[in-house]
Structures are given as structure tokens and as C-alpha cells.
Amino acid sequence: MRVPLLVVGAGLSGLALAAQAARAGVGVMLLEARPRIGGRVLSLPAAGGAHDLGAAWVWPSLQPRLARLIHDAGLRTYAQHGAGAFLAEDGQGRLQRRAWGYAQDPPSLRLHGGAAALLEPLRAALPAGALRLGLRVSALHLEADGIEIRADDAHGRTQRWRAGQVVLALPPRLAAALHFSPALPTALLQQLTAMPTWMAAHAKALACYARPFWREAGLSGSAWSERGPLGEIHDASLPAAPAGALMGFFTWPAARRARHPDLALAVREQLAALFGSEAAQPQSIHLVDWARESATAGAGDGDATAHPAEHVLPAAGGWTGRLALAGSECSPVFAGYLEGALAAADQAWQQLRAS
């Protein structure tokens, strides 16, 4: 099958770019390795909305593309809860209760319905049949009039596509791991391989309760810990529901997380030490380790701690005008963030249209 444009990766960046192409009347196909859209956007439905296990916060006053998408989609935001005392835990487990916590100016906002609410308006803009899930692209071969793309389904069956142009809306290390014929320019390949994947260093934990009981004790739900396993914790309760939730980022590196026999137990024990015995009995607990997601993390990401901080070189050589990169890490602004995903999509679109 041949299409004018093929986009690899149905995260926010890939969806935004495919939707932009469809609105411009360009025939587009979007391939995604996972059985779902969203990439590092992952929202867990709950009464009163959804909890985010991936990207969550938005700052529309600083992020114009995201602000426009939120407005056009008719989405609503609410402020990250921060009222109350902040807890700080040192490496020996000693606690300090402070009247002040994380400085937020402008405040961090969340989306009603979770960050996944950003995805549906973009998916709706795609023509019927333009999105294919469960297809992992493995190789690209440059031809005289375009690119041949090889993708494998979950059963190992191979499909081949041909496209005039291709956009890789993937973390750079995953893009670098694909087989290119001819090979990408050495400088570009080295840069992609060296760039850490945003969120690959992290895992998130979400503990759900019948009510946000910590607020009754004058606590904000925010905490910082040098001991772990969670290093940063926030109140993730939904404003339209009486239930409570605490969300935390693991500070333990991926290798240590992989060795631990029961991370959920370690999280419950830490939350109990911070917020009291009631925190040890959540109604449910959810863990997502992005370092173990093969559609997110690549070789070298197991102990990643850094975030992207440099502009990615454009494709060169015979790939010029045929291939563009659009993972959020490739963005010239807010690299790694939701705004960066949208900016990377804009940049890739402009590169291809200029060719």
C-alpha cells in the first residue's frame, strides 16, 4: 500500500501531525506499536474524571499550542491541589512538616478527563482506516520515489508500506534503533542514540482512597523524600469526586525497581510513614514503569536521569525531504513535555512541506 505520508507513533505528536496532514488534504497513515493511542499519555478512568499515569500537568499561559488545543477541544483545567502543609523526608526517614511546599508560578494545571482528553479530537480528525494499532515499524528503505516501511504485528507477521514521506514521532533512541537503508548520517545517529528518553527514567505510582484524609490533618498531600521509593508525591484527587488519590514519582533507578520483589508494598509502607496508617490501605494501587515499556524506552535508558536539552539535527543525505523526526524530545521548545510534542509535530510538518 502506498500513501503520501506515513507517521510512525500515535502519541500526542504523531496524532497532531497526522491530524494536521488530514486537514490539509494530504493522504496519511498512522502506525502505532501499542494496542492503544497516546504513547506517554496514559489516563486511568475513574469516577469524576481520570488519573494520569503518564504526562499530566499543563501550563497554558506558557504553552500556546497546548492552550489552543485545549480551547478548540472545549476542555477544562483545574489547579494542582497544594493547600496545606508539605512533608520532607530525609534519607533516614526523619520527617519535617513545613508550611510551604512546591513553588508554582504559574500554577501547574491538570485536565478534566486526564491528559488523554487531548487525544480524541486529534483521532477524530483522521480519515477512517488511517490509524493502525499493534504494528511495530522495524525498517525503512529509501527508494527513488519514496520510502519502503516494514512493520510487524503482534504475531510476527510483516506488512510493507510505501510512502512519499515518513515522520518518526518516536523517542529519539527508538528511532535510532530502527534499521535504515542507507544508514542515517553518523552525526544524526549518534545524537539520537545519546539523547535520553523523557520519562524513561521514571515510574509513577497512584494510590486511590475513599477520601483525601490527609487534608483533614492539614496536609497538602505533597511530599519530598530522599529515602524513597517515591521521591516526589502530590495530591492527585479529582475535583468532581469525593475520593482521594496520591501520586508519586519513583526516585529509585530502573535497575533497583526491577530487582525489588514488591514495589506496591514498598509504596504503601512509605505512604503510611508519611501520611499515617490509613495510607497503607488504599482501595487500589497502580504502578507504571516507563523504563520497562519497550515502546517508550530504548537501549541506554535503564539508568537515565537526564532530560533532553538540545535541538535535534534534521535528517540529511538522501533522507533530506523524505524523513522527519517528531518525538517530543526533538522539539525546540518544551522538549519532552506535551507542548514539546505539539511543537515537534509543527516543526516536522514545516520541514516536509518545505521540501
Secondary structure, DSSP 4 states (H G I P E B T S, - for coil): -EEEEEEE--BHHHHHHHHHHHHTT--EEEEESSSSSBTT--EEEETTEEEESS---B-TTT-HHHHHHHHHTT--EEEPP--SEEEEE-TT--EEEES-----SSPPEEETT-GGGGHHHHHHTSPTT-EEES-EEEEEEEETTEEEEEEE-TTS-EEEEEEEEEEE-S-HHHHHTSEEESPPPHHHHHHHHHSPPTTTT-EEEEEEESS-GGGGGTEEEEEEESS-SEEEEEE---TTSS-EEEEEEE-S-HHHHHH-S-HHHHHHHHHHHHH-GGGG--SEEEEEEGGG-TTT--TT-TT------SPPPPP-GGGTTTEEE-SGGG-SSSTTSHHHHHHHHHHHHHHHHH-
